Amino acid sequence: MENKHNVPEHNDESNKDHYHDEHHFDASGQHDDVKENDFDFKNMVYLSKRNLIYRISASGMFLALACLGSLFDWLLERVFTLPIDDLILSIRYFDILVVSLSISVIGPIFASVIAFTVPWIHLLYDAEHGLWGTLIDSFGYVAVVWVLTIVYYMIFKNSYIHKDPNRKKDLIKRWVPMPIFVIVVVAFYVPLTLWIIYVSGGHDHDHDHAEIKLLNNIISYHEGHEETNWEAFKEKYLVYTFIIIGFETLRFSVCYSLFAVFEPQMKKINHRYR
């Protein structure tokens, strides 16, 4: 039996991507319907052979962007200082932002590969971060990918290719996950950062270095402090811990906010190569 389907008039909006109830019209005027299974998590993993090729190609682009973002982060680490005891705050905003945005295009599996790789790329720019700190950071970045994926796509059921046709519901599904994501990520990233400080600074160093890292990946002391990173941290551990909590909260709040703004635009591209 033929399924009769009434498509509403949309001439006034034929030149842009938009929705009429369950009807979706792309920028070229092509029509498809928003279906319940469009919001299934499996679509984040695999849609079709064409989509797989698209994700592999896009992975190369996001890896290149992550390299560039990591370079910007390294440059900002040189100039951004806190007005406390000549501390330097390492701003790693750009690389984690690129990693987060990549989830919306290439899915969590390919994004995890990039997430694990990015800290090692940053190590090439700045060898002072150390191997152990970089390894811990790599697993931390991968964890961020999966927390964002689980909260945004699994729990709140956002689609890989379609916005929710109900605008109010779409806004709720995009922005309500933010505090959950930030709280969960900060809850595990602060201990990871403290672990990085411990493994990178819990042993004797040659104090003739031009700079001794106090908080590897977060803060660093300058020349003249005759103590290890961990010993220096313990002297003001409450102050530094709250600095780390504040920094990570700001970092991942900005990261999620930009993700929520740009992710709907990524759906349009995904829809074309589904």
C-alpha positions in Angstrom: 0.0 0.0 0.0 1.4 3.4 -0.9 2.2 5.6 2.0 0.8 9.1 1.4 3.0 11.8 2.8 2.0 15.5 2.9 5.0 17.8 2.6 4.3 21.3 3.8 5.0 24.4 1.7 8.4 25.9 2.5 9.2 28.3 -0.4 10.0 31.1 2.0 12.8 29.1 3.6 14.0 27.0 0.6 17.4 28.5 0.7 18.4 27.3 4.2 18.4 24.2 6.3 15.2 24.1 8.4 12.5 22.0 10.0 8.7 21.9 9.8 7.6 19.6 12.6 9.1 16.2 11.6 9.9 17.4 8.1 13.6 18.4 7.4 14.6 20.5 4.4 18.3 20.9 3.7 19.9 24.0 2.1 19.3 22.6 -1.4 15.6 22.0 -0.7 15.8 18.2 -0.4 13.3 16.7 2.1 13.5 13.9 4.6 11.7 13.1 7.8 13.1 13.1 11.3 12.6 9.6 12.6 12.9 8.2 16.1 15.8 5.9 15.2 17.8 9.0 14.1 18.4 9.6 17.8 19.8 6.1 18.4 23.4 6.0 19.7 24.4 3.4 17.0 24.4 6.2 14.4 27.3 7.8 16.3 29.3 4.7 15.6 28.4 3.7 12.0 25.8 4.7 9.4 27.1 3.5 6.0 30.2 2.8 3.9 29.9 6.3 2.5 29.7 7.8 6.0 32.7 5.7 7.1 34.8 7.1 4.3 33.6 10.6 5.2 34.6 10.0 8.9 38.1 8.7 8.0 38.7 11.7 5.7 37.4 14.2 8.3 39.6 12.5 11.0 42.7 13.7 9.0 41.3 17.2 8.9 40.6 17.3 12.7 44.0 15.8 13.5 45.6 18.7 11.5 43.4 21.2 13.3 44.3 19.6 16.7 48.0 20.0 15.8 47.4 23.7 15.1 45.3 24.1 18.2 48.0 22.5 20.3 50.5 24.9 18.8 48.4 27.9 19.8 48.0 26.4 23.3 51.8 26.2 23.6 52.2 29.8 22.5 49.7 31.0 25.0 51.4 29.0 27.8 54.4 31.3 27.3 52.5 34.5 27.9 49.6 33.8 30.2 50.5 34.3 33.8 48.6 34.3 37.1 49.3 37.2 39.6 50.4 34.7 42.2 54.0 33.9 43.0 55.0 34.3 39.3 53.0 31.3 38.3 52.3 30.4 34.7 49.0 29.0 33.8 49.0 26.6 30.9 45.9 27.2 28.7 45.0 24.0 26.9 41.8 25.2 25.4 42.2 24.9 21.6 43.3 21.3 21.3 40.6 19.9 23.6 38.0 22.1 21.8 39.0 20.5 18.4 38.9 17.0 20.0 35.4 17.7 21.4 34.1 19.1 18.1 35.4 16.1 16.2 33.0 13.9 18.1 30.1 15.5 16.3 31.5 14.6 12.9 33.7 11.5 13.2 32.1 9.8 16.2 33.7 8.8 19.6 35.9 6.0 18.2 37.9 8.1 15.7 37.8 11.0 18.2 39.3 8.8 20.9 42.3 8.1 18.6 42.8 11.9 18.0 42.3 12.5 21.8 45.0 10.1 22.7 47.4 11.5 20.1 47.0 15.2 20.8 48.9 15.3 24.1 51.9 13.6 22.4 51.8 16.2 19.7 51.9 18.8 22.4 54.9 17.1 24.0 56.8 17.6 20.7 56.2 21.4 21.1 57.1 21.4 24.8 59.2 18.5 26.1 59.0 19.8 29.7 55.5 18.2 30.0 57.2 14.8 30.4 56.3 11.3 29.2 54.3 10.2 32.3 52.4 13.5 32.4 51.6 13.1 28.7 50.5 9.5 29.0 48.1 10.5 31.9 46.8 13.4 29.9 46.2 11.2 26.9 43.9 8.9 28.9 42.2 12.0 30.4 41.4 13.4 26.9 40.0 10.0 25.8 37.8 10.0 29.0 36.5 13.5 28.1 35.5 12.2 24.7 33.4 9.4 26.2 31.9 11.5 28.9 30.7 14.0 26.4 29.5 11.2 24.1 27.6 9.4 26.8 26.0 12.5 28.3 25.2 14.3 25.1 24.3 11.5 22.7 23.3 8.6 24.9 21.6 10.1 27.9 20.1 13.2 26.2 19.6 11.4 22.9 20.9 14.1 20.5 21.1 12.9 16.9 24.1 12.7 14.7 22.2 14.1 11.7 19.1 15.9 12.9 18.2 18.5 15.4 15.1 17.8 17.4 12.2 19.5 15.5 10.8 20.9 18.7 13.0 24.0 19.2 12.4 24.2 23.0 13.2 20.5 23.4 16.3 20.9 21.2 17.7 23.7 23.4 17.0 21.7 26.5 18.8 18.6 25.0 21.8 20.8 24.0 22.3 22.9 27.1 21.0 20.9 30.1 23.9 18.4 29.7 26.5 21.2 30.3 26.6 21.2 34.1 26.6 17.4 34.2 29.5 17.2 31.7 31.5 19.9 33.5 31.0 18.4 37.0 31.9 14.8 35.9 34.9 15.9 33.9 36.3 18.2 36.6 35.7 15.5 39.2 38.2 13.1 37.4 40.5 15.7 35.7 41.5 17.4 38.9 42.8 14.2 40.4 44.5 13.4 37.1 46.2 16.7 37.2 47.4 16.1 40.8 48.7 12.8 39.6 50.6 14.5 36.8 52.2 16.8 39.3 53.2 13.9 41.5 54.7 11.7 38.9 56.5 14.6 37.1 57.7 16.3 40.3 58.0 13.7 43.0 61.7 13.1 42.5 65.0 15.1 42.6 65.8 17.4 39.7 68.8 19.4 38.6 67.8 22.9 39.8 69.9 24.6 37.2 67.0 24.4 34.7 65.8 27.7 33.3 62.3 26.8 34.6 61.1 24.2 37.0 57.5 23.0 36.4 55.4 23.3 39.5 52.2 22.1 38.1 53.0 20.2 35.0 50.3 21.0 32.4 48.8 23.6 34.8 51.3 25.9 36.6 55.1 26.2 36.8 57.6 27.9 39.1 60.5 30.0 37.7 64.2 29.6 38.4 65.3 30.0 42.0 63.0 27.5 43.9 65.1 24.8 45.3 62.5 22.1 45.7 60.7 19.5 43.6 57.4 20.2 42.0 55.5 18.0 44.4 57.2 19.5 47.5 56.4 23.0 46.3 52.8 22.0 45.6 52.3 20.6 49.1 53.3 23.9 50.7 50.1 25.6 49.3 48.2 22.5 48.2 44.7 24.0 49.1 45.4 27.2 47.1 46.8 25.3 44.1 44.0 22.7 44.2 41.4 25.4 44.1 43.3 27.1 41.2 43.2 23.8 39.3 39.5 23.3 40.0 38.7 26.8 38.9 40.8 26.5 35.8 39.4 23.1 34.8 35.8 24.3 35.4 36.4 27.3 33.2 38.2 25.2 30.6 35.5 22.6 30.1 32.6 25.1 30.5 34.1 27.1 27.5 34.7 23.8 25.7 31.2 22.6 26.1 29.6 26.0 25.3 31.4 26.2 21.9 30.6 22.5 21.2 26.9 23.2 21.8 27.0 26.2 19.5 28.8 24.6 16.6 27.6 21.0 16.9 24.2 21.7 15.1 26.2 23.1 12.1 28.1 19.8 12.0 24.8 17.9 11.7 24.2 19.5 8.3 27.4 18.2 6.9 26.8 14.7 8.5 23.4 14.7 6.9 24.9 15.1 3.5 27.3 12.2 3.9 25.2 9.8 6.0 
